[in-house]
Structure formats: C-alpha cells, structure tokens
Amino acid sequence: MEMKERKMKCRLGTKGCTHERQLAFSDWIRNNLPDQSTGFMALDIDHVLFNFKTKKLLIIETKTHKATLNANVEFAQREFLLMIRKVFMQLPKIIDGWEFMDIHLIQFDGYDFNTGQCYFDEEPITETELIKKLSI
C-alpha cells in the first residue's frame, strides 16, 4: 500500500499557527492495525532525555495551546504514562547507579517560548529555568 504524505495543521486552528506534523505512519497504523474497540492502542512518547555520564533519565510529554492530559481523548496516553512511570521507577533496582527523574508535562500557551508562557508540571517556568531542569 502506497503511503501518501499527509501533514496535519494545528488542530486548534489558531490563527498564524504553522504547526504541522507528518501523519503517514499514523495513518498506516490506523488503517492496518486493530482498532481501539479491540483494546489495542498506539501512542507516542514525545521525548526521552538521558545522560549516560550522570546516569539520569526522564520522560517529557509536551502539549501546545495549554492542552492537558485530562481530556477523554488522552485517556490511553495518561494510563500508559502511569504504567511506564511504575516500570521506570524500578530502574535503580535493575541497573545500578541509574536514576529515573520521573515523567514531566511541559505545556505552552501557544506552541513555544515566543508565543506564550511555558509550564513545567503546570507551574510557570522560564526558558532559562527549563534548560536548567532538563540538563540532567
């Protein structure tokens, strides 16, 4: 099956937003794998940050336009992140010296620092502070 390149514009339709993402593989998954009624879920993790020298790892979920993980459409993602958190909390017991620094939510009022406030776990944060927090 040939995959046609498809891009998604910002789903919120915010004037001036140029947010696009490639959806070809998402479409392939939706068209070829079991659907949600079977219990099958396909999710992505936005960012996994780790430092092999300090042996620290953290997971980042990012949301633009101050979206949250509370919407019904995010149920599967929220549940998956809770499950992943439980697994990664065992990291120090499995691999000596490694520290899991949790899963964090980064939200933007717009889509980056230039388009509004940024929040780290729902608390306002500056770009400088975020750099410091994420430089593990």
C-alpha positions in Angstrom: 0.0 0.0 0.0 1.5 3.4 -1.0 1.6 5.9 1.8 0.6 9.4 0.7 2.4 12.2 2.6 -0.1 14.0 4.8 0.5 16.8 7.2 -1.7 18.0 10.0 -2.2 21.7 10.6 -2.7 22.8 14.2 -5.9 21.1 15.3 -7.0 24.1 17.3 -7.0 26.3 14.2 -5.1 29.1 16.0 -4.6 32.0 13.6 -1.0 32.1 12.5 -0.1 28.7 13.8 2.1 26.8 11.4 2.3 23.6 13.5 2.4 20.6 11.2 3.4 17.0 11.7 3.9 14.1 9.4 1.0 11.6 9.7 1.8 9.0 7.1 2.8 6.3 9.7 -0.1 7.3 12.0 -2.4 6.7 9.0 -0.8 3.4 8.3 -1.3 2.3 11.9 -4.9 3.4 11.9 -5.6 1.6 8.5 -3.7 -1.6 9.1 -3.6 -2.5 12.8 -6.5 -3.4 15.2 -8.7 -0.5 16.3 -9.4 0.8 19.8 -12.5 -1.4 20.2 -10.2 -4.4 20.5 -8.2 -2.8 23.3 -5.3 -2.1 21.0 -3.7 1.4 21.5 -0.9 3.1 19.6 0.8 6.0 21.4 3.9 8.1 21.1 6.2 9.4 23.7 7.4 13.0 23.0 10.9 12.9 24.5 13.1 10.6 26.5 16.1 12.5 27.9 19.0 10.7 29.5 22.6 11.4 30.3 24.9 8.3 30.2 27.5 10.1 32.4 25.2 11.2 35.2 23.0 8.1 34.7 19.8 10.1 34.9 16.7 9.6 32.7 13.4 11.5 32.4 10.4 11.4 30.1 8.8 14.6 28.7 5.2 14.9 27.4 4.7 18.2 25.6 1.4 19.9 24.9 0.8 23.1 23.0 -2.1 25.6 23.4 -2.1 24.6 27.2 -3.6 21.2 26.3 -3.7 18.8 29.3 -3.7 15.1 29.8 -7.2 15.3 31.3 -9.3 15.2 28.1 -11.1 11.9 27.3 -9.1 11.6 24.1 -6.0 11.5 26.2 -7.2 8.6 28.5 -5.0 6.0 26.9 -1.9 8.2 26.9 -2.4 9.1 30.5 -2.9 5.5 31.6 0.2 4.4 29.5 2.4 7.1 31.1 1.3 6.0 34.6 2.2 2.4 33.7 5.6 3.5 32.2 6.3 5.5 35.4 5.8 2.4 37.6 8.2 0.5 35.4 10.9 3.2 35.2 10.7 3.8 39.0 12.3 0.3 39.3 15.3 1.5 37.2 17.7 1.9 40.1 17.0 -1.7 41.2 17.5 -3.1 37.7 20.5 -1.1 36.5 22.9 0.0 39.3 23.5 3.7 39.5 20.7 4.9 37.2 18.1 7.4 38.5 14.7 7.9 36.9 13.7 11.5 37.3 10.0 10.9 36.5 7.6 11.9 33.7 7.0 15.6 33.3 4.5 17.6 31.4 5.7 20.7 29.5 2.9 23.0 28.3 3.0 26.1 26.2 0.2 28.7 26.0 1.0 28.8 22.2 3.5 26.5 20.7 6.9 27.7 22.0 8.5 30.3 24.3 7.9 33.1 21.7 4.1 32.5 21.7 3.3 32.5 25.4 4.1 31.2 28.8 5.7 27.8 29.4 4.7 25.5 32.3 6.6 22.6 33.8 4.2 20.2 35.6 1.6 23.0 35.5 3.9 25.6 37.1 5.1 28.6 35.1 8.8 28.4 34.2 11.2 30.5 32.2 13.2 29.1 29.3 16.4 29.5 31.4 14.9 27.6 34.3 13.6 24.8 31.9 17.1 24.5 30.4 18.5 24.0 33.9 15.9 21.4 34.9 16.3 19.4 31.7 20.1 19.4 31.7 20.4 16.3 33.7 
